[in-house]
Amino acid sequence: MNTPKYSVIIPLYNRPDEIKELLDSLLTSNYNDFEIIIIEDGSTLSSEGIVEEYYTKLNIQYFKKHNEGPGLTRNYGANKALGQWVVFFDSDCLIPSNYFEEVENYLSLNPNIDCFGGPDKAHPSFTDVQKAISYSMTALLTTGGIRGGDKEDKKFHPRSFNMGFKRLTFLELGGYSNMRFGEDLDFSFRIISAGLKTALIPKAYVYHKRRTDFNKFFKQIHNSGIARINLYKRHPFSLKLVNFLPSSFIVFSFLSLFCLIFKFYIPIFILMVYSLAILVDSSVHYKSIKIGLLSLVSTYVQHFAYGTGFIKAFWRRIILKKDEFHAYQKNFYK
């Protein structure tokens, strides 16, 4: 068997339906010089039967292990990989047919790149809530486009839902840490600190489903807010003023309501203008007022989830000097 150029690593936890959709999307790829390594990370809902259906269609390896979290599970897959590059996808992604062609084209023109990342988009088949969540996670008005957009960025911090790395260099760096949340940024910071070259490949995007409802979305982003302080404790240079914006948004929102008591309307007017901008921008983007309204909800959920997680972690880790932690440990996926 010829050694593949790319090894696709997919950590999996209780997501049999998602892995089927992901594998179906990889079947449509215009480029086939890749192997797929799926690692079941202590799941109680096995995907083994589903994966077996693809053994004759794709070059797949399937492994089971005890639960350790996504970062260490990706390391497990990388140690099994044969490709020159390891490419990490989350199980809730769909891969466009031209993905690897775009990666190939970019790397042929930029051979010195050690690690690449790509943006994410909402697939037409996604539910309206999923499209709204995708908007709030990627729009300029909500995150400033920091998760990847249409412009090349050679200081881009790749995210592990869509990330490629030279396999030998990945192994030399020791791979991901044992962080449960924020493990991809932790690794990206270590990549940059090691002097390696990263880049965003704008056309190498994936369709990322993320969470399917606002309750699950809140839990995910709340842990992201906590992770930001955990990352700061590991990488003091990583904390920026922009990271304080969601918690500042919470304070400003409550201040706006308090000001109404004294008939001071400017703060609430600013909030209304911001909300209207979100509504219009998302409605135009998706050509749907309903998705625009849902995007308004998802944006407020995002800001409050991240902000409360950030404040909680700031208090516990910086003020009280307690150890690293995360929330919703028993019911994160419910």
N, C-alpha and C positions, 0 to 999 in steps of 0.2 A: 504493500500500500504506500502511495506517495504521501510525503509529509505535507499537510495542508498549510497554507500561508496564514490562515486565521483560525484561532480556536475561540468559539463563542461560548462564554461561561454564563450559565443561568442558575442562580440560587433559587430554590423553590420551597415555599412553606404553605401547605394547605391551599393550593391554587390549581386544581386539575383543569378547570374550565379555561383559565388564563393560558396555561402552557399549551393547550390544544390550539388556541387561536394564534399564539406566538409561532408555533411550529408550522401552522398552515401558512402564515405570512412568509416564513423562511422558504417554504416550498416554491414561492413565486419569484425567488431571487434570480436576477439575470446573471449572477456570478455564483459559482458553486465550489470554489477552492477553500472550503472551510469545514471544520468539524464542530459538533455541538456537544457540550458537556453540561449535563443537567445534574444538579446535586440537591437531593431531597434533604432539607435541613430539619430532621426530626419531626416531619409532618405526621399528623394523625389521619389526614385524608391523602392517601397515596395516589400518585399520578403514574405509577409504573405501568398499569394496563394501557393508559392512553399513549405513553411514550413508545411502548412496544409496537403500536400501530405504524410508527414512522421509521422503524429500523430498516425497512427495505426502500425507503424514500429519501432518507437523509443519513449522513454520517454522524450517528449519535452514540454517545456513551451516557449511561445513567448510573448514578451512585446514590446510596443512602448513608446518612450519618446522624449522630445525635445533634440536638439543637445547640447551636453556638452563635447564631446571628448571621446577618448577611455578609459582613466583612470577612470573617474567618471562613465562611462557606465559599466565598469567591477565591480565597487563597487555596482552599482544598482543590477547587477546580483547576486553578492555574498550575498546581503541582502535577496534575494529570494531563495537562495540555501538551501538544506537540508542535503547535503552530509558531511561526515567527512572531506573530502578534496575538495577544489575548484581547478579546472584545467582550465587554460586560454589558448585558442587557438585563433589566428587571423583567419578571414574569408577566407584568401587566403592560408590556409594550407590544406594538405591532411594527414590523420592519418593512419599509417600502422596498419594492423590487429592485430599485436602483441604488440602494444604500451602499453596498460594497463597491459598486462602480465609482461612486462619488469619492469614497475613501481611497480607492486605488488611484484615481486621477489626482487627488490632492497630494498623496504621499509621493507619487512619482515626480511632482514638481517641488516637493519640500522634503527631501530625503533625510534631513537632519532632525526631524520631529521625533521625539521620544514618546509622546503621549498626546492623544487627541480626544476631543469630545464633540458632541453634536447637540443641537437644540431639540426641542420636542414640540409637537403639534397635536391638535385634536383631530381624530379621524371622523369622517362624515357619519360613521355608524355609531359613534359615541352617543350616550344619552345627553339630554340638555343639561343635566346637572354636571356630568363629566366635562362637557364643553365649557360650562361656566367656571368650574374649578381650574381647567386648563388655562382659561383666560386670566384668572386671578394670579396664577403662578408664573405667567410668562409676559404679561403686558407691561408696557413702559409705565403706565399709570399706577401699577400695583407693586411691582418688584424692580422697576427701573430696567427691566430686560437683563438682569444679571445672570439668569439661568441659560443664556444663549439666545442669539437672535440671528439677524441677517448679515452682520458684519464680522469679518474675520478678526480674531483677537488672539494674539500669540502669548498673552499672559492669562488666558482663560483657565479657570479652575474646573476641570472636567467633573461631571457628576456620573455616578456609577450606573444610572439607568441607561446610559449611552456613552461608553468610554472605551477607548482602545489604548493598549500599551505594549511596547516591545516586551516580549515574555521574559527574556533573560534579565533585562533591566528591572522589570517588576519583581522578579524573584530576588535579585540582589538587594533591592530596597526593603525586602521583608514583607511586601504586600500590605494588606489592610491591617489596622489595629483591631482590638477587641471592642471598640465602641459600637453600641447598638444603633445609635443615631448620630449623624454627622461624620460617619466613618469615611465617606467619600471626600469631604472637604479636608479632613485630617490627612488623608493620603495625598490630596492635591497640594496641600501646604508643604508636606514633606518632599514632594516632587520638585516644587519650586525652590525650596531650600537647598536641594541637592544640585541645583544649577541645570536641571534638565529642561528641555524645550517642550512646551505644550502649545496646542493650538485648537481653536474652534474651527470645525469644518461646517460651514453654514448649510450646505446642501445634504449633509449626512444626518438628517433628522430622523426621529422615530415618532410614532404615535403613542403617547404615554397616557394610559387610562387614569393613573393615580387612584384616588378613592372614589367609591360609587355613591356616597351620600355625605351630607355635611357633618354628621356626627363622627364618622371615620376620618373625614378630612380634618376636623378640629383636633382629634387626637394626634394625627400625624404631624400637623404644624405646631401644636403645643410642644411636642418633643423636639421639633426643630429649634424652637426658641430656647429650650433647655440646653440643647446641643451647642448652641452658639456660645454660651458661657463655658460649657465643658471644653469646647475648642479653644477658647481664650486661655483657660488654665494650662492647656498643652502648648498653645502657640500665642503668646501675648501680643504679637504683632498683628494678629488676625482680626482683632476687634476694631471696627470702624464706626464712625458717627452714624452711617446709614443703618447699622444694626440696631440703633436705639429708636428708629422711626416708629415701628409698630407699638412699642410701649409708650412712646410719646403720643401716638395717635389715640391710645386708650385714655391717657390723661386729658388730652385736648377734648375728646368726646364728652367726658364727664364734666369738664370745665364748661363746655358749651351749654350743657343742660343746666348747670348751676347758674350760669349767667342769665338764663331766661327768667329766673326769679327777680332779677334786678332790671329786667327789660333791656338787657344789653344783647343785641342780636347779631353782632358781627361774627363771633365764633361759629354760631349755628349756620349762618349764611355761608361761611367758608366750607363747612361740612356739606351743605346742600349743593354747592357748586361742584365740589369734588365728586359727590355721588352722581350728579347729573352727567359729569364728564365720563364716569365709568359706564353709566347706562347707555349713553350715546355711542361711545367708542365700541363697546361690546356688541350693541345692537347692529351697528354698521358692519362690524367685522363678520358677524355670523348671519346678518340679514334677518334678525329675529329679535323682536322686543322682549319676548319671553326669556330668551337666553340672556339678554341685557339685564333684565330684572334679577335673574338667578345669579348673574355675575356680580351684581351689587351685593347680594346676600353672601356669596362666596368670598368676596373681597373683605367684607366686615368680619366674617368668620376667620379668615386668614389673619387679619391684623390683630384681632383679639386673641386668637389662639397663640400666635407667635409671641405677642406682647406679654401675655400672662405667663407663658413658659419662660420667657426671658427674665421677667421680674422675679418669678419664683426662684430660678436658678441663681440670679444675681444675689438674692437675699441668702440663700442656703450656702452657696459656694464661695462668694466673696465676703459677705458680711459675717456669716456664721462659720465659714471655713470648713464646711462639711465635704464629704467625698462625692465623687461623680455619681449621678443618678439619672433615671428617666421615669416618665409617668406611664400610667395605664398598663402596667406590666402583665396583669392577668386578663385584661379584656381589650387589648389594643385592636384586635381584628374583629371585634363584635360591633 
